[in-house]
Amino acid sequence: MLIENTLASNQRYAEKVAESANRMLQSAEQLVAYSATDLAKKIDDPGALESEVQRLIGQSDIFNSAVIVNKEAQIIAVAPESLHLSGYVLPESARQAFNAQRAMISDPFHSVTGNTLVSVSHPILGAQGEYLGYVSGTIYLNKIGALSHLLRNQLFSDESYLYVVDRNGELLFHVDPNRIGQNVGQMYLVQQSLTGVSGSARGINSLGIDMLAGFAPISSSDWGLVVQRPTNLVLADLNDNLAPVFWRSLPIVFVTLLLVWLVAHWITLPLRKLAKNVGQLDHQDAYDAIVNTKAWYFEASQLKMSMLHGLGSFNERIHKLDDASHKDPLTLLLNRRGMQRVLDQFEASDTPFSVLALDIDHFKSVNDRFGHDVGDQVIQTLGEVMMKAAGEHDVTCRVGGEEFLMFLPHTSLDRATLVAESLCEQIAYADMPKVKRITVSIGVSHNPQPVYQAGIDITLKRADSALYRAKDAGRNRVMVVES
Ligand SMILES: Nc1nc2c(ncn2[C@@H]2O[C@H](COP(=O)(O)OP(=O)(O)OP(=O)(O)O)[C@@H](O)[C@H]2O)c(=O)[nH]1
């Protein structure tokens, strides 16, 4: 932005100064044009010629000197007189205006008196249009005058500077007087300034310095005017400005960062709580902790709902797996692990119970005759019969291949014996797949209150031994062991 602004302001500046110089040169042309018209009638009057050249240099400070040249290329009037050029015949090399016979501004040239000057000339034509010579005002570029004052005394507060080149790229005005007269026509910026249109460009000057330049033509004399400023000075402004901006904005940045941190902390709080609870799903209160997490915005609330949903199905699955691990898959009666849990509950609550130990008679021959699959179906059907026979609080288990237990809590031995006999009878009459009929032997024992683990083991062993006594006694019967 700084570079663009500098280019634009340099261009505007160059245009303004070029316009002023142009106006001044046009005024100079008008002055000599007026004189030429006036002099046509007085060309033979030396006094009138003298006073005209005096008027040209005295009326304004545009011209440093003025001459009138007759049709023989001889100077017939000159001001100031101190130049001593009256009667001097122009050499061939100084006859540009004389030969042109038209209004013109000459290229800069070096006079016999050692000055660098341009002449603004206008032909003097007689009544018939015949050429009588010309009148010319000269502007010394290296001396004080309105034009050199305009072009030299442009004051810049920011190290910008101005120079003017003629159409050949020769320096006419420059901040460094030693460089006037140097030809810099090969420089890019100079070439740009002589294209006839104003503009701006970044380029390297004759000393190799990166410059931001604006240029404009002084069209009446085919000169180019350039205003330029070193790029590094423009950018130095930027660096100078950046440091205070940095220090002044530091507290704001700090406060902003603090606010960002606080808001981020506040936004992530529910997420952090949820994440912490995910890591502690095995804790008993994990579910409650998630429920109590304040999820105050949509995404956190969605996450919370998903976590609760996930935790719900997770618990459900665990429950199912737990249930499955305590059951016999063939009969869906409790297995040994399930039985142990029930016994632990009995022990914890001092529950008195009776137990029936049940074994299928001659099951080996069932397998042998009908195959293992049929044996499995028989075991399954037996399980169903046992479940139907069991009361609401009774617990049925399959604890071996064809060995079953039924626990009857808060049930006396007599009552349990009746249940066992009824069950024995139900099984004997139950329709079994393929086999039709099977029988079972049952041992019954009782465990009174208070119960201990040792007491439970003894009770089970007693039921077992009663069972074997039933087997020994011929099977398909119930035997009871007094506790
Ligand atoms: N089909 C099937 N058979 C099983 C299963 N578990 C054990 N058995 C069989 O059950 C039979 C038990 O045989 P035994 O212990 O000799 O007793 P039994 O033939 O029933 O004779 P008693 O008990 O003396 O009346 C064996 O042949 C086992 O292979 C099972 O899950 N499925």
The ligand as an SDF file (V2000), in Angstrom:
LIG
                    3D

 32 34  0  0  0  0  0  0  0  0999 V2000
  -26.3270  -86.9140   25.1110 N   0  0  0  0  0  0  0  0  0  0  0  0
  -25.6230  -86.5230   26.1480 C   0  0  0  0  0  0  0  0  0  0  0  0
  -25.0770  -87.4570   26.9470 N   0  0  0  0  0  0  0  0  0  0  0  0
  -24.3680  -87.0650   28.0430 C   0  0  0  0  0  0  0  0  0  0  0  0
  -24.1950  -85.7520   28.3800 C   0  0  0  0  0  0  0  0  0  0  0  0
  -23.4440  -85.6680   29.5270 N   0  0  0  0  0  0  0  0  0  0  0  0
  -23.1800  -86.9200   29.9000 C   0  0  0  0  0  0  0  0  0  0  0  0
  -23.7550  -87.8120   29.0130 N   0  0  0  0  0  0  0  0  0  0  0  0
  -23.7310  -89.2400   29.0340 C   0  0  0  0  0  0  0  0  0  0  0  0
  -24.4430  -89.6630   30.1630 O   0  0  0  0  0  0  0  0  0  0  0  0
  -23.9910  -90.9790   30.4590 C   0  0  0  0  0  0  0  0  0  0  0  0
  -23.8750  -91.1740   31.9630 C   0  0  0  0  0  0  0  0  0  0  0  0
  -23.5990  -92.4890   32.1440 O   0  0  0  0  0  0  0  0  0  0  0  0
  -23.3250  -93.0890   33.5430 P   0  0  0  0  0  0  0  0  0  0  0  0
  -22.6670  -92.1270   34.4330 O   0  0  0  0  0  0  0  0  0  0  0  0
  -22.5190  -94.3690   33.3090 O   0  0  0  0  0  0  0  0  0  0  0  0
  -24.7120  -93.5130   34.1440 O   0  0  0  0  0  0  0  0  0  0  0  0
  -26.0430  -93.9920   33.5370 P   0  0  0  0  0  0  0  0  0  0  0  0
  -25.8290  -94.7240   32.2660 O   0  0  0  0  0  0  0  0  0  0  0  0
  -27.0150  -92.9130   33.5100 O   0  0  0  0  0  0  0  0  0  0  0  0
  -26.4950  -95.0440   34.5670 O   0  0  0  0  0  0  0  0  0  0  0  0
  -26.9130  -94.6870   36.0590 P   0  0  0  0  0  0  0  0  0  0  0  0
  -26.6720  -93.2920   36.3330 O   0  0  0  0  0  0  0  0  0  0  0  0
  -26.0940  -95.6130   36.8900 O   0  0  0  0  0  0  0  0  0  0  0  0
  -28.3540  -95.0780   36.0760 O   0  0  0  0  0  0  0  0  0  0  0  0
  -22.6870  -91.1630   29.7250 C   0  0  0  0  0  0  0  0  0  0  0  0
  -22.8650  -92.1030   28.6800 O   0  0  0  0  0  0  0  0  0  0  0  0
  -22.3500  -89.8040   29.1850 C   0  0  0  0  0  0  0  0  0  0  0  0
  -21.7150  -89.8680   27.9190 O   0  0  0  0  0  0  0  0  0  0  0  0
  -24.7710  -84.7730   27.5110 C   0  0  0  0  0  0  0  0  0  0  0  0
  -24.6640  -83.5620   27.7020 O   0  0  0  0  0  0  0  0  0  0  0  0
  -25.4900  -85.2240   26.4640 N   0  0  0  0  0  0  0  0  0  0  0  0
  1  2  1  0
  2  3  2  0
  2 32  1  0
  3  4  1  0
  4  5  2  0
  4  8  1  0
  5  6  1  0
  5 30  1  0
  6  7  2  0
  7  8  1  0
  8  9  1  0
  9 10  1  0
  9 28  1  0
 10 11  1  0
 11 12  1  0
 11 26  1  0
 12 13  1  0
 13 14  1  0
 14 15  2  0
 14 16  1  0
 14 17  1  0
 17 18  1  0
 18 19  2  0
 18 20  1  0
 18 21  1  0
 21 22  1  0
 22 23  2  0
 22 24  1  0
 22 25  1  0
 26 27  1  0
 26 28  1  0
 28 29  1  0
 30 31  2  0
 30 32  1  0
M  END
$$$$
